[in-house]
Amino acid sequence: MAVSVDEAVSPGPTRQRRPATRRFGGGRGRSVVEVALLAVLAVVMLFPVLWMIETSIKENRDVYAVPAQFFGFTVTMDHFRDVFIAPGGGRSDLSVAFLNSVLVAGVSTTLATVLGVPAAWAYSRFAVKAKKDQLFFILSTRFMPPVVVVIPIFLMYRQVGLIDTKLGLILIYAAFNLPFTIWMMKGFVDEVPAEYEDAAMLDGYTRLQAFRRFTLPLLVPGIAATAVFALIFSWNEFVFAIFLTSSDEVRTAPPAIAGLIGGTTVDWGLVAAASVVFALPVLIFAYLVRKHLVAGVTLGAVRR
Amino acid sequence: MAGIEVTALHKRYPDGTVAVKHVDLSIGDGELFVMLGPSGCGKTTTLRAIAGLERQTTGDIHIGDTLVNDLPPAERDIAMVFQFYALYPHLKTRDNLAFPLRAEGLPKAEVRQRVDEAARLMRLGPLLDRRPRQLSGGEQQRVALARALVRRPRAFLMDEPLTNLDAELRADMRTEIKHLQGELGTTMVYVTHDQVEAMSLGHRIAILNKGRVEQIGTPLEVYDRPASLFCAAFIGSPPMNLIEVEVADGKLRSPGGLALTPPPGLPRDRRLVAGVRPEALEVTEPGADGSVPARVVSAEWLGDEIIYVVDHGGGHDVRVRMPPTVRFAADAPVGLRHTGGNPTVYDVSTEELVA
């Protein structure tokens, strides 16, 4: 008989297998408490997500139903259609916002990676004057939350005409992601022995060729992980986006979705559907780099 | 093949650290030259400057007749073996060996022939189709050596190539490297912090300390007449006993009364330290002829020899190397006498050899 997951944790057979002498029967008691606790936590964590998904496929009258309907409502995909297609046909504002988000997040991440990886390599490989101070300075630009710097940025952007432009958002996101990219990539570059480059240089390559041909390929997993972090930051960013952009053609998805709320009536179904569409890429990317997400958190914590 | 001349080498990093203060080396054609010193003494930086991986701040480097100061590493016609082997992880042994040759653009047939030759020399036949991570540390190091060989360079540079191997393998590889260098007759500059390696390998040894050369000489010269207190303390295991002495009645006398024959040409009116190797002393029965009274502080039984630490009054304990047949218990009263020839004598203030 195939053993299902449920059976594996079911208390029945477990009791017989456990030695009776076990103190307080602690093993089983603890596992039940653990499972219960984790289940409660899972419900608390997942409820908003599930509710969002549910709302996105409910008819509007079911959304407002009291008592709330968890099951047995009519499933509809209208809200998802509304996310992409305007009521009169043609592109909706939300779909434009999504495209803007893809563009802004993609280009700013690329920019941060293209600038950050060589910088990290240089900081890792070369003796630079006041290296630690420079690195600390780079990190210090991330000490403040965006909301602290948004006013000065706004004033400067107004001077140079970057207000309400995608380029403005791209630049500020790249600037915010660059310190992160440099620090995280420096950790990855440090892990690649410098001897590969030395050996390649003795074999007739220039320093840059040695970096490109030998170090860079070994860095690809690190670059992917770092880029995904940067991508998620740019994708989710709200404060700069709402302060620095105003027109529908430039706006990214977070302020666009927020903009759906606040009229006399709120189309919660549309908000939920837009949020689902918005969350999907992040979920997919986070799943792809889940190993590195943990590695990134513990980077440098363990000496090999 | 070529000799290597290093003249007034000085290396200062942008952050202000001075790795090499002043180094002059004259390495002969076909010589196995060892640079020995503690970590941070500048030996690796000197080697990397010779390789062209670091640019010296001032000073000249000649390989053969060529001034190589401004040549990139690849044009210096040298091969280097690293502590971490630096084999390309994505390439099989065969391709790792062929890599530098292909980079040079040699024809396929010649590449194959040279790879086979190097593989035969380093006995790599069965390993040719494996990748680096499928090789043991010793095998990786043999591949790294072979990779240096295929180039047929004018000189080999070795940066602590045996440090990551375990003791037994290290001894084997030492023999292999020495044999190989003898057979090929190629100039080799070998950097290590291990004095046993330096003594057993080198035709000549340069002892470096704090970015300066303290002494250059054959292993025996370096062992018999260390040029400075640093060299005296660095070479030998256990190290030389450094005993403060005074000149009295035509003898050098330690505070504990041990009498040493003074070497000729001793300067007067200076504070002196005599360097006495542990094997130039002898532990005897108390009261033996020519001995001073002493006491055994501790004894290390090494099997083939015993190292006694002996207190003969006057502050510093001395170490004495004795055959395993001469046994004294710890704390036993004994005699101590000098049996070797003239000790080396150093000036306390300049720390240099005076006679």
Interface residues (C-beta under 8 A of the other chain):
Chain A: A127 V128 K129 A130 K131 P193 E195 Y196 D198 A199 M201 L202 D203 G204 Y205 T206 F214 P217 L218
Chain B: Y13 P14 D15 T17 R48 A51 G52 L53 P72 P73 A74 I78 A79 M80 F82 Q83 F84 Y85 A86 Y88 P89 H90 F99 P100 A103 E104
